[in-house]
Amino acid sequence: MMVADSTSTSKIGPYLERYPERVINVGIVEQNMVGMAAGLALGGHIVFTASAAPFLVGRANEQVKNDICYSATNVKILGLNAGVAYGPLASTHHAIDDISIMSGFGTVQIFAPCDEVETAQTIDYAASVDGPVYIRLDNAKFPVVHDASYRFVPGRPDVLIEGSKVAIVALGSVVGEALEACETLHREGVVSPTLVNLSSLHPLDQDALAAIVQRHDAIVTVEEHPLHGGIGATLTVLMARRQINRPLHMLGITEGEFAHYGTRKGIRRHYGIDAAGIAEAIRAQCAQ
């Protein structure tokens, strides 16, 4: 495990106490950390790098691209506190574009687990496969939506609720917001939407995702990420290529701007990616 002065952020205290010889803290030099991680991987080690996503993906971008992805080294990149997790620290600390950036590096697997159950299984999977993996993680405690029977399958869209008419496709930490919206709409008798947790972005079973889209009248995507390069864009391309004609409403950070600063709750409310905003978007789809 390699960290960049981020032992507290990565919450690896128990691991550090048990395996102090397996943790390397390089200090606030993310570029060096990534290069060192690649070197250790070439020496036969499985290396996890854990650092704040805006600095790991942004500041060390060239090293992530060349030393890990282009070179296909066995490094697992944990992007901590992604999205707008840092809230009032604003755009310097927001990692709203990490999915679009990492998607440009074709050799890397990309995951965004939505709860602690899925996170543990995603990390276990990453450790078991050879090659680069990026996992988008968070710093808050979100609702646990999976029970003990859940098994993470790379590439598979994870259907949490099998509903009708409208399908919500959500990414990472906003899955909990979408779940709350579904419960509200069901109580109101408006509609019982299908809820899809799209935690595996690369690989992605596009046939399975297309089948979900085709059996619904409308699709709503939700992400704490800009509308370009995220899951809304993924659905747009998939539907265009397969000539699937369905209304698609995308909720996320407005394209072409930095995310607003403030509390995460306030930022989500501003962009309509909280439970109330998601529910309102679906009501609008049902009214058309």
C-alpha positions as CSV (number, residue, x, y, z in Angstrom):
1,M,0.0,0.0,0.0
2,M,1.3,3.4,-1.0
3,V,-0.1,6.7,0.3
4,A,0.8,10.3,-0.2
5,D,0.5,11.7,3.3
6,S,-3.0,10.2,3.3
7,T,-3.0,7.6,6.0
8,S,-5.9,9.3,7.8
9,T,-7.8,10.0,4.6
10,S,-7.5,6.4,3.4
11,K,-8.5,5.1,6.8
12,I,-5.8,2.4,6.8
13,G,-5.0,2.7,10.5
14,P,-5.8,-1.0,11.3
15,Y,-3.8,-2.2,8.2
16,L,-0.9,0.0,9.1
17,E,-0.9,-1.3,12.7
18,R,-0.9,-4.9,11.5
19,Y,1.4,-4.6,8.5
20,P,3.6,-1.5,9.1
21,E,6.3,-2.9,6.7
22,R,3.7,-3.0,3.8
23,V,2.8,0.7,3.9
24,I,4.9,3.3,2.2
25,N,4.1,7.0,2.9
26,V,5.9,9.0,0.2
27,G,4.6,12.4,1.4
28,I,2.7,14.9,-0.7
29,V,4.3,13.8,-4.0
30,E,1.7,12.0,-5.9
31,Q,3.7,11.8,-9.1
32,N,6.5,10.1,-7.3
33,M,4.1,7.7,-5.6
34,V,2.7,6.5,-8.9
35,G,6.1,6.0,-10.4
36,M,7.3,4.1,-7.4
37,A,4.1,2.0,-7.4
38,A,4.8,1.1,-11.0
39,G,8.4,0.1,-10.2
40,L,7.3,-2.1,-7.3
41,A,4.6,-3.7,-9.5
42,L,7.3,-4.5,-12.2
43,G,9.2,-6.1,-9.3
44,G,6.4,-8.5,-8.7
45,H,4.3,-6.8,-6.1
46,I,0.6,-6.0,-6.1
47,V,0.5,-2.3,-5.3
48,F,-2.5,-0.3,-4.1
49,T,-2.1,3.5,-4.2
50,A,-4.6,5.4,-2.0
51,S,-4.8,9.2,-2.2
52,A,-7.4,12.0,-2.7
53,A,-8.8,11.5,-6.2
54,P,-8.3,15.1,-7.4
55,F,-4.6,14.9,-6.8
56,L,-4.1,11.2,-7.7
57,V,-6.0,11.5,-11.0
58,G,-5.2,15.2,-11.8
59,R,-1.7,16.0,-10.4
60,A,-0.2,12.6,-11.3
61,N,-2.1,12.4,-14.6
62,E,1.0,11.8,-16.8
63,Q,2.4,9.1,-14.5
64,V,-1.0,7.3,-14.2
65,K,-1.2,7.4,-18.0
66,N,2.3,6.3,-18.9
67,D,3.6,4.4,-15.9
68,I,0.5,2.5,-15.0
69,C,-2.0,2.4,-17.9
70,Y,0.2,2.5,-21.0
71,S,2.7,0.2,-19.3
72,A,-0.1,-2.1,-18.0
73,T,1.6,-2.4,-14.6
74,N,-0.2,-4.2,-11.8
75,V,-1.2,-1.1,-9.8
76,K,-4.6,-0.6,-8.2
77,I,-5.5,3.1,-8.0
78,L,-7.9,4.1,-5.1
79,G,-9.3,7.6,-5.8
80,L,-10.4,8.7,-2.4
81,N,-13.1,11.4,-1.7
82,A,-14.2,11.6,-5.3
83,G,-17.0,13.8,-6.7
84,V,-17.7,16.8,-4.5
85,A,-16.8,15.0,-1.2
86,Y,-14.6,17.9,-0.1
87,G,-17.5,20.3,-0.5
88,P,-16.5,23.8,0.7
89,L,-12.9,23.3,-0.4
90,A,-14.3,23.8,-3.9
91,S,-12.9,23.1,-7.4
92,T,-9.3,22.5,-6.4
93,H,-10.4,19.6,-4.3
94,H,-13.4,18.3,-6.3
95,A,-12.8,15.2,-8.4
96,I,-15.8,15.4,-10.7
97,D,-14.0,14.4,-13.9
98,D,-12.1,11.3,-12.8
99,I,-14.3,8.9,-14.7
100,S,-13.9,10.7,-18.0
101,I,-10.2,11.1,-17.5
102,M,-9.6,7.5,-16.6
103,S,-11.9,6.3,-19.4
104,G,-9.4,7.7,-21.9
105,F,-6.7,5.3,-20.7
106,G,-8.1,2.2,-22.3
107,T,-6.2,-0.5,-20.5
108,V,-7.5,0.3,-17.0
109,Q,-10.6,-1.3,-15.4
110,I,-12.8,1.3,-13.8
111,F,-15.3,0.7,-10.9
112,A,-17.4,3.0,-8.6
113,P,-18.9,0.9,-5.8
114,C,-22.0,2.3,-4.1
115,D,-21.7,0.8,-0.6
116,E,-19.3,-0.9,1.8
117,V,-20.4,-4.4,0.8
118,E,-19.6,-3.7,-2.9
119,T,-16.5,-1.8,-2.0
120,A,-14.9,-4.8,-0.2
121,Q,-15.7,-7.2,-3.0
122,T,-14.5,-4.7,-5.7
123,I,-11.1,-4.4,-3.9
124,D,-10.9,-8.2,-3.5
125,Y,-11.4,-8.5,-7.2
126,A,-8.9,-5.8,-8.0
127,A,-6.3,-7.7,-6.0
128,S,-7.0,-10.9,-7.8
129,V,-6.5,-9.7,-11.4
130,D,-3.3,-8.6,-13.1
131,G,-3.2,-5.0,-14.5
132,P,-4.4,-1.5,-13.8
133,V,-7.6,-0.9,-11.9
134,Y,-9.1,2.4,-10.8
135,I,-11.7,2.4,-8.0
136,R,-13.7,5.6,-7.3
137,L,-14.2,5.8,-3.5
138,D,-15.8,8.2,-1.0
139,N,-15.3,9.5,2.5
140,A,-18.8,9.4,3.8
141,K,-21.0,6.5,5.1
142,F,-23.7,5.8,2.7
143,P,-26.7,3.5,2.9
144,V,-25.9,-0.2,2.6
145,V,-28.0,-1.4,-0.4
146,H,-26.6,-4.9,-0.7
147,D,-27.1,-7.8,1.6
148,A,-24.7,-10.7,2.4
149,S,-25.9,-12.6,-0.7
150,Y,-24.5,-10.0,-3.1
151,R,-21.7,-11.0,-5.4
152,F,-19.9,-8.4,-7.4
153,V,-19.5,-9.4,-11.1
154,P,-17.3,-7.1,-13.2
155,G,-19.1,-5.7,-16.2
156,R,-22.6,-6.6,-15.0
157,P,-25.2,-3.7,-14.5
158,D,-26.4,-4.3,-10.9
159,V,-30.2,-4.1,-10.8
160,L,-31.2,-3.2,-7.3
161,I,-34.9,-2.7,-7.9
162,E,-36.8,-4.4,-10.8
163,G,-39.5,-1.9,-11.6
164,S,-41.3,-0.6,-14.8
165,K,-41.7,2.3,-17.1
166,V,-38.7,4.3,-15.9
167,A,-35.1,3.0,-15.3
168,I,-32.7,5.0,-13.1
169,V,-29.1,4.3,-13.9
170,A,-26.9,5.7,-11.0
171,L,-23.2,5.9,-10.3
172,G,-21.4,5.4,-7.0
173,S,-22.4,7.4,-4.0
174,V,-25.6,8.8,-5.5
175,V,-27.2,5.4,-5.7
176,G,-28.4,5.9,-2.2
177,E,-30.1,9.2,-3.3
178,A,-31.7,7.3,-6.2
179,L,-32.9,4.6,-3.9
180,E,-34.6,7.1,-1.6
181,A,-36.2,8.7,-4.7
182,C,-37.6,5.3,-5.8
183,E,-39.1,4.8,-2.3
184,T,-40.7,8.2,-2.4
185,L,-42.2,7.7,-5.9
186,H,-43.5,4.2,-4.9
187,R,-45.3,5.6,-1.8
188,E,-46.8,8.4,-3.9
189,G,-48.1,5.8,-6.4
190,V,-46.5,7.8,-9.3
191,V,-44.3,4.9,-10.6
192,S,-42.1,2.1,-9.4
193,P,-38.8,2.7,-11.2
194,T,-36.1,0.2,-11.9
195,L,-32.9,1.1,-10.2
196,V,-29.5,0.1,-11.7
197,N,-26.3,0.6,-9.9
198,L,-23.7,1.0,-12.7
199,S,-20.6,0.3,-10.6
200,S,-18.6,-1.4,-13.4
201,L,-17.8,1.1,-16.1
202,H,-14.9,-0.7,-17.8
203,P,-15.6,-3.6,-18.4
204,L,-19.3,-3.1,-19.1
205,D,-21.7,-5.6,-20.5
206,Q,-23.3,-3.4,-23.1
207,D,-25.8,-6.1,-24.2
208,A,-27.2,-6.4,-20.6
209,L,-27.4,-2.6,-20.3
210,A,-29.1,-2.2,-23.7
211,A,-31.7,-4.9,-22.7
212,I,-32.5,-2.9,-19.6
213,V,-32.9,0.3,-21.6
214,Q,-35.1,-1.4,-24.2
215,R,-37.7,-2.7,-21.7
216,H,-38.4,0.8,-20.3
217,D,-40.2,3.8,-21.6
218,A,-37.7,6.4,-20.3
219,I,-34.2,6.5,-18.8
220,V,-32.8,8.8,-16.1
221,T,-29.0,8.8,-15.3
222,V,-27.7,10.2,-12.1
223,E,-24.0,10.9,-11.3
224,E,-21.8,13.2,-9.1
225,H,-19.8,13.8,-12.3
226,P,-20.1,16.2,-15.3
227,L,-22.6,15.2,-18.0
228,H,-19.7,14.7,-20.4
229,G,-17.6,11.6,-20.1
230,G,-19.8,9.9,-17.4
231,I,-22.6,7.4,-17.4
232,G,-25.0,9.7,-19.1
233,A,-22.6,10.0,-22.0
234,T,-22.1,6.2,-22.0
235,L,-25.9,5.6,-22.3
236,T,-26.1,8.3,-25.0
237,V,-23.5,6.5,-27.2
238,L,-24.9,3.0,-26.5
239,M,-28.5,4.1,-27.4
240,A,-27.3,5.9,-30.6
241,R,-25.2,3.0,-31.8
242,R,-28.0,0.5,-31.2
243,Q,-30.7,2.8,-32.5
244,I,-32.7,2.6,-29.2
245,N,-35.2,5.4,-29.3
246,R,-36.1,6.3,-25.6
247,P,-36.2,9.6,-23.8
248,L,-33.0,10.0,-21.8
249,H,-32.7,12.6,-19.0
250,M,-29.2,13.1,-17.6
251,L,-28.6,14.5,-14.1
252,G,-25.1,15.5,-13.1
253,I,-22.8,18.5,-12.9
254,T,-23.6,21.0,-15.7
255,E,-21.3,20.5,-18.7
256,G,-18.6,23.2,-19.1
257,E,-18.4,24.4,-15.6
258,F,-16.7,23.7,-12.3
259,A,-18.9,22.3,-9.6
260,H,-20.3,24.9,-7.1
261,Y,-18.7,25.0,-3.7
262,G,-20.7,24.4,-0.4
263,T,-21.8,21.5,1.6
264,R,-22.2,18.3,-0.4
265,K,-25.9,18.2,0.5
266,G,-26.2,21.7,-0.9
267,I,-24.2,20.9,-4.1
268,R,-26.3,17.9,-4.8
269,R,-29.5,19.9,-4.3
270,H,-28.2,22.6,-6.7
271,Y,-27.7,20.1,-9.5
272,G,-30.8,18.0,-8.8
273,I,-28.8,14.9,-7.9
274,D,-30.3,14.5,-4.4
275,A,-33.3,12.3,-3.7
276,A,-35.8,15.2,-4.2
277,G,-34.2,16.3,-7.5
278,I,-34.2,12.7,-8.9
279,A,-37.8,12.2,-7.9
280,E,-38.8,15.5,-9.5
281,A,-37.1,14.5,-12.8
282,I,-38.9,11.2,-12.9
283,R,-42.3,12.8,-12.2
284,A,-41.6,15.1,-15.2
285,Q,-40.8,12.1,-17.3
286,C,-44.0,10.4,-16.3
287,A,-46.0,13.5,-17.0
288,Q,-44.9,13.7,-20.7
